[in-house]
Amino acid sequence: MRIVVTGGAGFIGSHVVEVLIAAGHEVWVVDNLTAGRLDQVAPAARCLVGDVLHPDEWGGEVPGVDVVIHLAAQVSVSYGEAHPGEDGATNLLATIAMLQWAKKKGAQEFRFASSAAVYGVPAALPLDETSALAPLSFYGKHKEAAEWAVRHYGRTHGMVGVALRLANVYGPRQRNEGEGAVVAAFATRLAHRQPAIIHGDGGQSRDFVFVGDVANAFAARLGALPAEGLTANIGTGRSTTIEALWRTMARLVGDDPAAVRYGPPRAGDIRDSVLSPERAKTALGFVPKTAIEAGLRETLAYFRREFGRSAARPPSPE
Ligand SMILES: NC(=O)c1ccc[n+]([C@@H]2O[C@H](COP(=O)([O-])OP(=O)(O)OC[C@H]3O[C@@H](n4cnc5c(N)ncnc54)[C@H](O)[C@@H]3O)[C@@H](O)[C@H]2O)c1
């Protein structure tokens, strides 16, 4: 298949591209490189530097398309609060522009990266796709509206619309920015041998899902889903507290888990979040197969390489 991956030079996108290339697809990456890096895109992919808000500026170079996987986004919740119009342009209007472009190019399927942020404060855990949507941010509300656009446009224009609601994704190539990037933040601190900072008491919990598993979900059953499309969580169904996350990461590199400072809780942070992956398991054959310790090991090794930290020290006997 010929597949366009927007945001394909970014953290999750670059992994999606690798999985698609390995499966034998022809992959085109579109990225404006505000956060993405061309050097992390698999060499077999064709790359276009362009803005998803204006597909007509670059879209002529792409021949007919089978599937669009739309990951390009403004990904910072706090930036979205400070610049809601820009967040709306990148996260909602550009999704609509890409839907129209996908249809024009003959795409049969459109897959969109949504977020657990569409749920807001959970009434019960784990969250499943029937849980109430009550986003707490412009980012979450624009993702919710973009999801609706994907479903609506898909239904009315005969294109399979898929929205995958991602939990906290972590792994190699994640940038150390943004609210969800706590693993990258801890890994950076450990690579520089600085104490970590935990916002709040560390008892808050999240569903951490490894980027390789997320990439497999985006690449699963392409062109084989029912016409009505799919909205599904991509998480592990397991929660990990921030405190436990830090302790595991510190132990894996042999650092002192006590080397941590506690800061004030972040305004607007929810206490606990965990997503049920059952629907994605059935519909996509999704398996969150990477245990958190294995995923963290891989992530820490990446950050060590990135920051040129010398050889790993043996883990402490904790
Ligand atoms: N990382 C997570 O935990 C997480 C959780 C939920 C949802 N998501 C969603 O997954 C997707 C990928 O996120 P990520 O974590 O890989 O972030 P990322 O910042 O690494 O990737 C986004 C990519 O989009 C590109 N981009 C941004 N604006 C663009 C524009 N106007 N035109 C073209 N390209 C543009 C950036 O250069 C970057 O390469 C996003 O839609 C994000 O909202 C991520």
The ligand as an SDF file (V2000), in Angstrom:
LIG
                    3D

 44 48  0  0  0  0  0  0  0  0999 V2000
    3.3230   10.9330   23.0960 N   0  0  0  0  0  0  0  0  0  0  0  0
    2.1860   10.6480   23.7270 C   0  0  0  0  0  0  0  0  0  0  0  0
    2.1800   10.1680   24.8710 O   0  0  0  0  0  0  0  0  0  0  0  0
    0.8550   10.9120   23.0500 C   0  0  0  0  0  0  0  0  0  0  0  0
   -0.3060   10.6540   23.7840 C   0  0  0  0  0  0  0  0  0  0  0  0
   -1.5280   10.8890   23.1730 C   0  0  0  0  0  0  0  0  0  0  0  0
   -1.5920   11.3260   21.8600 C   0  0  0  0  0  0  0  0  0  0  0  0
   -0.4420   11.5750   21.1750 N   0  0  0  0  0  0  0  0  0  0  0  0
   -0.5680   12.0350   19.7860 C   0  0  0  0  0  0  0  0  0  0  0  0
    0.3070   11.2740   18.9600 O   0  0  0  0  0  0  0  0  0  0  0  0
    0.7500   12.0760   17.8670 C   0  0  0  0  0  0  0  0  0  0  0  0
    2.2580   12.0520   17.7750 C   0  0  0  0  0  0  0  0  0  0  0  0
    2.8060   12.6220   18.9480 O   0  0  0  0  0  0  0  0  0  0  0  0
    4.3440   12.4990   19.3670 P   0  0  0  0  0  0  0  0  0  0  0  0
    4.3620   12.2240   20.8130 O   0  0  0  0  0  0  0  0  0  0  0  0
    5.0340   11.5880   18.4320 O   0  0  0  0  0  0  0  0  0  0  0  0
    4.8270   14.0020   19.1880 O   0  0  0  0  0  0  0  0  0  0  0  0
    5.9520   14.6450   18.2310 P   0  0  0  0  0  0  0  0  0  0  0  0
    5.9690   16.1070   18.5310 O   0  0  0  0  0  0  0  0  0  0  0  0
    7.2240   13.8940   18.3350 O   0  0  0  0  0  0  0  0  0  0  0  0
    5.3420   14.4020   16.7990 O   0  0  0  0  0  0  0  0  0  0  0  0
    4.5320   15.3260   16.1100 C   0  0  0  0  0  0  0  0  0  0  0  0
    5.1660   15.5650   14.7530 C   0  0  0  0  0  0  0  0  0  0  0  0
    4.3030   16.4330   14.0160 O   0  0  0  0  0  0  0  0  0  0  0  0
    5.0850   17.4080   13.3580 C   0  0  0  0  0  0  0  0  0  0  0  0
    4.2250   18.5700   13.1600 N   0  0  0  0  0  0  0  0  0  0  0  0
    3.7250   19.4140   14.1010 C   0  0  0  0  0  0  0  0  0  0  0  0
    2.9420   20.3510   13.5270 N   0  0  0  0  0  0  0  0  0  0  0  0
    2.9460   20.0760   12.1930 C   0  0  0  0  0  0  0  0  0  0  0  0
    2.3240   20.6910   11.0710 C   0  0  0  0  0  0  0  0  0  0  0  0
    1.5300   21.7780   11.2120 N   0  0  0  0  0  0  0  0  0  0  0  0
    2.5450   20.1690    9.8340 N   0  0  0  0  0  0  0  0  0  0  0  0
    3.3450   19.0730    9.6840 C   0  0  0  0  0  0  0  0  0  0  0  0
    3.9580   18.4510   10.7050 N   0  0  0  0  0  0  0  0  0  0  0  0
    3.7570   18.9540   11.9560 C   0  0  0  0  0  0  0  0  0  0  0  0
    6.2470   17.6660   14.3000 C   0  0  0  0  0  0  0  0  0  0  0  0
    7.3910   18.1980   13.6260 O   0  0  0  0  0  0  0  0  0  0  0  0
    6.5220   16.2630   14.8480 C   0  0  0  0  0  0  0  0  0  0  0  0
    7.4590   15.5750   14.0490 O   0  0  0  0  0  0  0  0  0  0  0  0
    0.1590   13.4690   18.1060 C   0  0  0  0  0  0  0  0  0  0  0  0
   -1.0290   13.5810   17.3600 O   0  0  0  0  0  0  0  0  0  0  0  0
   -0.1380   13.4780   19.5920 C   0  0  0  0  0  0  0  0  0  0  0  0
   -1.1740   14.3810   19.9030 O   0  0  0  0  0  0  0  0  0  0  0  0
    0.7730   11.3730   21.7370 C   0  0  0  0  0  0  0  0  0  0  0  0
  1  2  1  0
  2  3  2  0
  2  4  1  0
  4  5  1  0
  4 44  2  0
  5  6  2  0
  6  7  1  0
  7  8  2  0
  8  9  1  0
  8 44  1  0
  9 10  1  0
  9 42  1  0
 10 11  1  0
 11 12  1  0
 11 40  1  0
 12 13  1  0
 13 14  1  0
 14 15  2  0
 14 16  1  0
 14 17  1  0
 17 18  1  0
 18 19  2  0
 18 20  1  0
 18 21  1  0
 21 22  1  0
 22 23  1  0
 23 24  1  0
 23 38  1  0
 24 25  1  0
 25 26  1  0
 25 36  1  0
 26 27  1  0
 26 35  1  0
 27 28  2  0
 28 29  1  0
 29 30  1  0
 29 35  2  0
 30 31  1  0
 30 32  2  0
 32 33  1  0
 33 34  2  0
 34 35  1  0
 36 37  1  0
 36 38  1  0
 38 39  1  0
 40 41  1  0
 40 42  1  0
 42 43  1  0
M  CHG  2   8   1  16  -1
M  END
$$$$
